[in-house]
Amino acid sequence: MSIDDRVAALEKGLTAMQNGFLVHLNENKRQMMELNKTLTVQGAKSRDIDQNLTMLLGLVIKHDEVINVIKERVGRLDERLYDVNQRVESGFESVDKRLGAMDKRIGTLDKRIGVLEVRVESGFESVDKRLGAMDKRIDTLDKRIGVLEIRVESGFEAVNKRMDALEGRFDALEGRFTTMEGKFDQVLVMLSRLTGGSE
């Protein structure tokens, strides 16, 4: 092989090597750009995570403060419950004594109610007898009132008829009186004319 051929082959090899290097370099640049994008996204996510962690830390601190306040309030409630328990115990003792006294009074009332029941029962028997007698008297009065109602009804019918007749006669009298008033007015007019003519 001549020197020219060897130089031409060397140039071809260099050109191929150069093209391969440029392709490899472009691929590296693309991969670096994708890596930068990935790092940017991861950085944004990392900032979000930092913010979330900061918020969580604040919430934990706030919750810790709230828990401390709750513990203090629970302690105070425990003291108050103890006092209430003592008062309830003493109150139940007092109630128990009062219930004992009331139980005795109820026993006395029970005896008195027993005596009263006997008296009430006998009293109702007497009242029942009297009511029976009154019931019979009321039946008699009911019958008498029925007869009286019939008489009153018939009496009112007769009175109404007579009132109607009297009203008719009164209307006739009013008519006659009205006629007389008209005639009297005519006489007065005639007298007035006569008196005026003589003057």
C-alpha positions as CSV (number, residue, x, y, z in Angstrom):
1,M,0.0,0.0,0.0
2,S,1.2,3.4,-0.9
3,I,1.7,6.3,1.4
4,D,-1.3,8.1,-0.1
5,D,-3.5,5.1,0.4
6,R,-2.4,4.9,4.0
7,V,-3.0,8.6,4.6
8,A,-6.5,8.3,3.0
9,A,-7.3,5.3,5.2
10,L,-6.0,7.2,8.3
11,E,-8.1,10.2,7.4
12,K,-11.2,7.9,7.0
13,G,-10.4,6.4,10.4
14,L,-10.0,9.8,12.1
15,T,-13.2,11.0,10.5
16,A,-15.1,7.9,11.7
17,M,-13.5,8.3,15.1
18,Q,-14.4,12.0,15.2
19,N,-18.0,11.3,14.2
20,G,-18.3,8.6,16.9
21,F,-16.8,11.0,19.4
22,L,-19.3,13.7,18.4
23,V,-22.2,11.2,18.7
24,H,-21.0,10.1,22.1
25,L,-20.5,13.7,23.2
26,N,-24.1,14.6,22.0
27,E,-25.4,11.6,23.9
28,N,-23.6,12.7,27.0
29,K,-24.9,16.2,26.7
30,R,-28.5,14.8,26.4
31,Q,-28.0,12.6,29.4
32,M,-26.6,15.5,31.4
33,M,-29.6,17.7,30.4
34,E,-32.0,14.9,31.6
35,L,-29.9,14.5,34.8
36,N,-30.2,18.3,35.4
37,K,-33.9,18.1,34.9
38,T,-34.2,15.2,37.3
39,L,-32.0,17.0,39.8
40,T,-34.2,20.1,39.5
41,V,-37.4,18.1,40.1
42,Q,-35.8,16.3,43.0
43,G,-34.6,19.6,44.4
44,A,-38.2,21.0,44.2
45,K,-39.4,17.8,45.9
46,S,-36.7,18.1,48.5
47,R,-37.8,21.7,49.3
48,D,-41.4,20.5,49.6
49,I,-40.3,17.8,51.9
50,D,-38.4,20.3,54.0
51,Q,-41.5,22.5,54.2
52,N,-43.6,19.6,55.1
53,L,-41.2,18.5,57.8
54,T,-41.1,22.1,59.1
55,M,-44.9,22.1,59.3
56,L,-45.0,18.7,60.9
57,L,-42.4,19.9,63.5
58,G,-44.6,22.9,64.2
59,L,-47.6,20.7,64.6
60,V,-45.7,18.4,66.9
61,I,-44.6,21.3,69.1
62,K,-48.2,22.7,69.1
63,H,-49.6,19.3,70.0
64,D,-47.0,18.9,72.7
65,E,-48.2,22.3,74.2
66,V,-51.8,21.2,73.9
67,I,-51.0,17.9,75.6
68,N,-49.4,19.8,78.4
69,V,-52.4,22.0,78.8
70,I,-54.7,18.9,78.8
71,K,-52.5,17.2,81.4
72,E,-52.9,20.3,83.6
73,R,-56.6,20.4,83.1
74,V,-56.9,16.7,83.8
75,G,-55.0,17.2,87.0
76,R,-57.4,19.9,88.1
77,L,-60.3,17.8,87.1
78,D,-59.0,14.9,89.1
79,E,-58.8,17.1,92.2
80,R,-62.3,18.4,91.6
81,L,-63.6,14.8,91.1
82,Y,-62.0,13.9,94.4
83,D,-63.7,16.7,96.2
84,V,-67.0,15.8,94.5
85,N,-66.6,12.2,95.5
86,Q,-66.2,13.3,99.1
87,R,-69.2,15.5,98.9
88,V,-71.2,12.7,97.3
89,E,-70.3,10.2,100.0
90,S,-71.3,12.6,102.8
91,G,-74.4,13.5,100.8
92,F,-75.4,9.9,100.5
93,E,-75.0,9.4,104.2
94,S,-77.3,12.3,104.8
95,V,-79.8,11.0,102.3
96,D,-79.7,7.6,103.9
97,K,-80.6,9.1,107.2
98,R,-83.4,11.1,105.7
99,L,-84.7,8.1,103.9
100,G,-84.8,6.1,107.1
101,A,-86.9,8.9,108.7
102,M,-89.1,9.0,105.7
103,D,-89.5,5.2,105.8
104,K,-90.9,5.5,109.3
105,R,-93.2,8.3,108.3
106,I,-94.4,6.2,105.3
107,G,-95.2,3.3,107.7
108,T,-97.3,5.6,109.8
109,L,-99.0,6.9,106.7
110,D,-99.7,3.4,105.5
111,K,-101.5,2.6,108.7
112,R,-103.5,5.8,108.5
113,I,-104.4,5.1,104.8
114,G,-105.6,1.6,105.8
115,V,-108.0,3.1,108.3
116,L,-109.0,5.8,105.7
117,E,-109.7,3.1,103.1
118,V,-112.1,1.3,105.5
119,R,-113.9,4.6,106.2
120,V,-113.9,5.5,102.5
121,E,-115.3,2.1,101.5
122,S,-118.2,2.4,104.0
123,G,-118.7,6.0,103.0
124,F,-119.0,5.0,99.3
125,E,-121.5,2.3,100.2
126,S,-123.7,4.9,102.0
127,V,-123.2,7.4,99.1
128,D,-124.2,4.6,96.6
129,K,-127.4,4.0,98.4
130,R,-128.2,7.7,98.5
131,L,-127.3,8.1,94.8
132,G,-129.7,5.2,94.0
133,A,-132.5,7.0,95.8
134,M,-131.6,10.2,94.0
135,D,-131.6,8.4,90.7
136,K,-135.2,7.3,91.3
137,R,-136.2,10.8,92.2
138,I,-134.5,12.1,89.1
139,D,-136.4,9.6,86.9
140,T,-139.6,10.9,88.4
141,L,-138.6,14.5,87.8
142,D,-137.6,13.6,84.3
143,K,-141.0,12.3,83.6
144,R,-142.7,15.4,85.1
145,I,-140.4,17.7,83.1
146,G,-141.4,15.8,79.9
147,V,-145.0,16.4,80.6
148,L,-144.3,20.0,81.4
149,E,-142.3,20.4,78.2
150,I,-145.3,19.2,76.2
151,R,-147.6,21.6,78.0
152,V,-145.2,24.5,77.5
153,E,-144.8,23.7,73.9
154,S,-148.5,23.6,73.3
155,G,-148.9,26.7,75.3
156,F,-146.3,28.5,73.3
157,E,-148.0,27.4,70.0
158,A,-151.3,28.9,71.3
159,V,-149.6,32.1,72.4
160,N,-147.9,32.4,69.0
161,K,-151.2,32.1,67.2
162,R,-152.8,34.7,69.4
163,M,-149.8,37.0,69.0
164,D,-150.0,36.6,65.2
165,A,-153.7,37.5,65.3
166,L,-153.0,40.5,67.5
167,E,-150.2,41.6,65.2
168,G,-152.6,41.4,62.2
169,R,-155.2,43.5,64.0
170,F,-152.5,46.0,65.1
171,D,-151.4,46.3,61.5
172,A,-155.0,46.9,60.4
173,L,-155.4,49.6,63.1
174,E,-152.2,51.3,61.9
175,G,-153.5,51.3,58.4
176,R,-156.8,52.9,59.6
177,F,-154.9,55.4,61.6
178,T,-152.8,56.3,58.7
179,T,-155.9,56.8,56.6
180,M,-157.4,59.0,59.3
181,E,-154.2,61.1,59.4
182,G,-154.5,61.7,55.7
183,K,-158.1,62.8,55.9
184,F,-157.2,65.1,58.8
185,D,-154.5,66.7,56.8
186,Q,-156.9,67.3,54.0
187,V,-159.4,68.9,56.4
188,L,-156.6,71.2,57.8
189,V,-155.7,72.2,54.2
190,M,-159.3,73.0,53.4
191,L,-159.7,75.0,56.7
192,S,-156.5,76.9,55.9
193,R,-157.9,77.8,52.4
194,L,-161.2,78.9,53.9
195,T,-159.6,81.1,56.5
196,G,-157.3,82.7,54.0
197,G,-160.2,83.5,51.6
198,S,-162.2,85.2,54.3
199,E,-159.4,87.6,55.1
